[in-house]
Amino acid sequence: MSDAPGRRWPLKRSTTIVLACLLLILWTAVAGQWADKGCRFVPDSYALVIGHGTPDRTEGCESEPGGPQYTDNYQG
């Protein structure tokens, strides 16, 4: 790995690793909220975090053939 002048990562490697771990923990916590609303934890809950953020009162997953599907009319 060469250190070209002017092209350095602004954070130390250890700081980057800690921040990545904290982000993964936060992502998992929010994905857990989707799992509580009937969504499969992996991969659906993680994908819904990216697409929808935290679930609203009316969002969740309902049982469908082939697995739970997202709905914005959740009655859970």
BELDACOR-V321085 format. One record per residue. RES is the residue in one small letter. SS is DSSP state (alpha for helix, beta for strand, coil for the rest). PSI is psi as a letter, one per 20 degrees, with the letter a starting at -180 (NA if undefined). Layout:
BEGIN
RES/SS/PSI + RES/SS/PSI
END
This chain:
BEGIN
m/coil/o + s/coil/q + d/coil/n + a/coil/p + p/coil/p + g/coil/j + r/coil/l + r/coil/q + w/coil/p + p/coil/i + l/coil/q + k/coil/q + r/alpha/g + s/alpha/h + t/alpha/g + t/alpha/g + i/alpha/g + v/alpha/g + l/alpha/h + a/alpha/g + c/alpha/g + l/alpha/h + l/alpha/g + l/alpha/h + i/alpha/g + l/alpha/g + w/alpha/g + t/alpha/h + a/alpha/g + v/alpha/h + a/alpha/h + g/alpha/h + q/alpha/h + w/alpha/h + a/alpha/h + d/coil/i + k/coil/k + g/coil/j + c/coil/q + r/coil/p + f/alpha/g + v/alpha/p + p/alpha/i + d/alpha/g + s/alpha/g + y/alpha/g + a/alpha/h + l/alpha/h + v/alpha/g + i/alpha/g + g/alpha/h + h/alpha/i + g/coil/c + t/coil/q + p/coil/p + d/coil/r + r/coil/h + t/coil/j + e/coil/q + g/beta/a + c/beta/p + e/beta/q + s/coil/p + e/coil/q + p/coil/p + g/coil/j + g/coil/r + p/coil/q + q/beta/q + y/beta/q + t/beta/q + d/coil/j + n/coil/l + y/coil/p + q/coil/i + g/coil/NA
END
